[in-house]
């Protein structure tokens, strides 16, 4: 399958021209932020060991999921008032992680450059496979195949471009 990158580039520019407002003209968002992003966990302890133990995202709460009896709903602090949440759904035969249209591609979590180096060293010690891109992104997978990125850029910036 051949991809017409010239067409895609021109179309991106047309979309920018049509929809992207200058920051001075952009209205305030109706949202107050992402309360939490919810993922599925096959093992509560393994997920806590990974996110709190390895990545040092503190566990903030765990309780029964109101929508599914016997299920857990638990949360990790990923900074700036944002939470990463997990559900367990015991008894359901869930498949492996899959990339699908409308599905999750990855979660990018902002860290300082110093914390990026520190966490990269922890990934090395843990024997985790990862890929470094653009000298500021580390991509790796979580315990259930979820894709994660540690990004050494401040919130609102990406690779030197202001995105907010």
N, C-alpha and C positions, 0 to 999 in steps of 0.2 A: 504494500500500500504506500503510495507516494503522497507526501504532505506538501501542499503548496504554501511554504513559509512566507513567501512574498504576499500572498492574499491574506494570510492570517495577520501579518504585521500591519497591512493597510486597514484591515477590518478593525483591529485593536485601536488604531488611531481614530477611525471613524466613530467607534463606540466612545472613546475618551472625549472627542469633540462634542458628541451628542449628549452625554450624561454627566461627565465630570465637571463639577462646578469649582471655581477658584475658592480657596479656603475662606476668603473674605465674603463670598456670596453663599457659602454652604450653610444651611440651617442646622441648628442643634439637633442631635439625635433624639428620637422619642424614647430611646432605651437608656437605662441607668447603668448598663454593663451586663456582662454574662454572669448570671448568678452561679451556675455550675454547668460543666459539660459532663454528661453521664455516659459511662462505658460499662461493659459487662465484665465480670470477674468470675473465673471458674474456681478460685481458691482465695478466701479472704486473707489468710495468714501470708500466703505467697505474695499477694498484691501489697499488703502492708509492708512486708519485708523489702519489697522492691521500691515502692514510692517513699516510704518513710525511712527505711534503713539505708538504701543505696542512694536515692536522689535527695534525701533529707527534706521532703515535703511533709510537714507534720500532719498526722491524723487528727482531725478535729471533732469527729462525731461518728457514731455507728448506731443504727436503730433498724427496726423491722420496716421493710418497704410496705407502704400502705396499700399498694396495688397487687401484692402477691404474698400470701401468707407463707411464713418460713423463709422469706427472702431478706437479705441484708441490703441496707443502703448506707454507704459510708463515704466520708469526704476527706480530702487532703487540701491543705492550704498551699496554693501555688503563687502567693503574693498578690499585692495590689487589690485585695478584697476578692480575689477569684478562687474558685474551688474546682477541683477535679473530683468527680463523684463516681462511684461504682455501685452496681447492683449485682447480687448473686441471684440466680433463678434456678434453684435446685429442682430437679425432677424434669426439667425441660431438656430436650436433646438439641442443644444449640450447635451449629457448625463452627468451623474455624473462621477466623477473621478473613474477610474478603473485601477487596476494593470494588465498590459498585457505584454507579451514578447516583448522586444524592447522598452517598455514604461518607464516612470519615476517611480522609486521606491521611492526615497527621495532625498532631497537636504541637504547636510551636510555643515553647515556654521561654520567656525572657530571663536571662541571668546576666550578672556582671561578667566582665572579662576574667576577673580573678576567680569567680565561682565556676565559670566555664572550664578553666584549666583544672581546678580542683575536682570537679565532677568528672571530667574526662579521665583524670588519673584514677578515680574510683571505678569507672567503667573498665579501665585497663586491669586493675587489680581483680575485679570480679570476672574477668575473662569475657566481657561482653563484646560482641561484634558491633561495629558502628562504621559510619562513613562521615568524613569531614568534608564539607563543601564551603567554598568562599572564605575559608579561614575563620569563620565565626559560627558555623552551624555544625552540629553533631546530630546525625540521624541514627536511630536505633529502634529496636522493638521492645515493648513491654512484655510482661509475663503471659499475656493471652494474644500476642501478635499485634497489638495496637502499635501504630507508628508514632514515634515521638521525635521531637527536635528540641535541642537546647540551643538557643540563639543568643549570642553575646552582643545583642543590640538592645538599646533601650526600647521600652514600649513606645509605639508610634513611629519607629524607624525600622527600615530593613535594608541592609547592605548600603547604607549611606543615603538612602532615599527616605524622605519623610512621607509616611503613609497615613498619618493622622494629624 
